[in-house]
Amino acid sequence: MDLQLKGKTALVSGSTAGIGFAIAERLAAEGAKVWVNGRTKERVDAAVSQIKGDVHGLALDLSRADVPFDRIGDVDILVNNLGIYELKPFEEITDVDWLRIVETNFLSGVRLSRHWLPRMIKTGWGRILFISSESAVNIPTEMIHYGVTKTMQVALARGLAETTAGTGVTVNSILVGPTRSEGVGNFLKDMATSQGVGEDTVEKEFFQKARPGSLLKRFETPEEIAAMTAFLASPLSSGTNGAAIRVEGGILRTIL
């Protein structure tokens, strides 16, 4: 299927590894010009060198308000993927922790969208996507602050979509399930080593105890998330706006 992305320019925040990297790689494969973003030049250069196509690097910490992200010019597709998480009991989450995760997971998308959404509306076409999580609905007790920021992304995407009525611009969020990203991969390896078992055993136990509602019963791959993201970034998805699209392996049991 031709996703008609040739000639489009995309920025994927937090895209040197994991889901963001897979999204950047897929968009480039579909013919889009892609900006790969990370905090350090070394990580960005390494990611750019691995992706075939018209790919460029943007080494900036987009969790900060004072970075010159607008230097890259016009963007047709904005994928707000930048995010962090940590396991921490609620009573131990400090104000500093809250501010850091809100700045990174939520305000980075606010700032990028505030800059490019008006430009997209003016030109008559654009796509803004927020890579959220099933944790936006099922707030995890072991990282409540993370779940709250994922809910904030969904609400923001819906609100921004309301401002695009009658234009060729759409804004959507994607509810992602547990995915074998770089961090999860390292976690599985460490747990398997400490327990003296295989990674598949750790994965099976995770879905038995932590995410028993999963219908996949396995971690998703970044490529599975990227496939849906690429479609929603394309002209073919013009009928989808203001939606929270599920790619979470069936963990969410509500039908609406």
N, C-alpha and C positions, 0 to 999 in steps of 0.2 A: 504494500500500500504506500503510495506517495503522500506524505504528510504535508507537502507543499510548503516546506520551510526554507527552500532556497531563496536567498536574498533577505532573509530575516536575521536580525541581530539579537542575541540572547545574552543575558547576564545571569549566572548562577552563583549565588553567594554561598560561601563555605563549600567549595567544590574540588578540593584537592584530594579527597578520599571519600569512600563510602557512597552513600546515596547521591550526594552532590556531584561527585566525579562521574558516576554512572549516567546521571542526567546530562551533564555536559558532553560526555562521550556520545550519547544517543542523539542529542540535538545536532552535534557536529556531523555525525554519520548521515543525518537527514538533510544536510546541506546548509545548515544555519551557520552564521558567524558567531562564535561563542567566546565569551569572556569567562575565564576560570579565575576564581577568587580564593585567596587564602591569606593568612596573616603574615607569612614570611616568603621572601623571594625564592628561597630554596625549595620550599614545598610547591609553590606555584609553578616554578620552572620545571620541576620534576613531573608534575601533572600534565602540563602543556606538552611536554616531550612524548608523553604516552598516548596522546589523543591525535588521531589523524583528522585532517581537515583544516578549516580556517579558524584557528584557535589562538587566543591571546591571553596574556596573564595580567591580573590585577592584584598586586600584593598590598592589601590594605586590611586593617582590622575594622570591619564594618560594624562592630558593636559600639564603636566610638562615634560621637556626634561631630567631631571636628576633622574627619578625613575627607579628602577631595575626590569622592567617587564619581562626581559629575564630569571628570576629565575624559571619560571614555565616549562621550557624545550620545547620540540617539540609541535607544534600546526599544526593540519591538516586543521582546519577551523577557519578563523579569521573574526569576524563580527565587523566592525567598526561602532558602534552605538552611542558612546559617543557624546553628543551634548547639547548645551544650546541655548536659544533664549530670546529675550526681545523686547518689543514694544517701539520704540523710533524714533522720527523724524530724518531724515537724518542729518539735520544741528546740531543736538545735540549729534550725535555719535562721541565721542572723539577718539583720537588715541589709548588710553588705552582700550576703548570698542572694537575697531577693533582688536587689538592685542589679547585680551582675547578670543574673539569668534573664531578667526582664529586658535589660539593655540588649543582650545578645539575641535572645529568641524572638522578642517582640518589637522593640524599638528600632532594631536594624531594618526590619521590614517596613515599619512606619515611615522611616526616613527615605528609604529607597523608593517606596511607592509614592510618597508625597512629591518626590522629584519627577518621576517619570509618568505617573498616571495622567496629569494634565496634558503632557506632551502627546501621549497616546490618543487621548480624546480629541486633541486638536488635529492630529493626522488622520483620525478615523479608523484606527486599527491598533490592537495591542492585546497582550495577554499578561496577567499577573497571577502568579501561583504561590501559595503558601504551603510548604511541606509541613503539615501538622502531624497529628498522631491519634491513634485510638485512645491515647491517654487524655485527650481533650474531653472525652466522654466518660471513660473509666479512669478517674483521677487515681493514680497509684499512691497508696499510703506511704510508700517508701521514698517518694520524691514528689510531694504535693506541689512544690513550687514549679517543677517542670510541667506537670499536668496543667496547672493554671495558665502558664504561658501558652500552652498548646490550644487551650480554650480561647484565649485572647486572640490568637491568630485566626481561628475560625470566625469569631465575631467581627474582627476587623475586615476579613475578606468579604463577608456578607455586606457589611456597611459600605465598603468601597464599591462593591458591585451595584448597589443602589444608585450610586452617582453616575453609572455608565449607561443608564437606560436610554435606548434609542441610538446608541453608538455602536461601533464595531469593536469595542473593547470589552473583555470579560475578565472577571476576577473570581477565582475559585480557590478552595483549600483542598488538600489531599490528606485523608486520615490514614496514616501509615501504621502497619503493625510491627511487631518485633522483627528487626532486620539484621542480617549478618553483616554489619558494617565493620569498619576497622576496630572500633572500640569493643564491640560485641565479640568479634573474633578473638581479640586478646583476652577478654574475660573468659571465654570458653576454654582457651588454652591453659590459662592460669588455674581455673577450677579443675580441669581434667588432671593437670599435673599434681595439684595439691591433694586430690582424692585418689590418685593412682588409677584412674579410669580413662576411657576414651571420650573424645569430645561429643560423640553421638549419644553417649550415656548421659552426659551433662545436659545436652539439649533436650533429650527426652524427659528428663526429670523437671527441667524448667517448665515445659508445657504441661506436665502433669500437675505441678504445684502452683506455679506463678501465673500461668495463662491457660487454665484448663478449658476455657471456652473456645480456644482456637480450633478452627475446622481444618487448617493446614497441618497442625501438629509439628511444625518446623519453623525455623526462621526463614523469612522471605529473603530473596536476594535483592541487592540494590538495582539490578537490571529489571526486576519485575516492577519496581517503583518507577524506574525511568521510562518504561514503556507507556504507562498511563500518563506520566507527566508530559512526554513528547506529544501524545495525542491531544491533551488539553491545551498544549501550547500552540497547536496547529490551527489553521483556518477551518479544518474539518469539525472542530468542536464548537462551532459558533452558536449552537443551540443550548450550550451549558454555561450558565452564569449564576453566580451567587450560591453555588452548591458546595457541599462538603462531600467530596467523592471518596468512597471507601476502597482502600487497597490494603486491608488489615487482616486478611486471612480468615475472616468470619468470626473474629472475637466479639464484635458488637452484635448483640442479639436482637436489637430493635429493628423492625422492618421499615421504619420511616426515619 
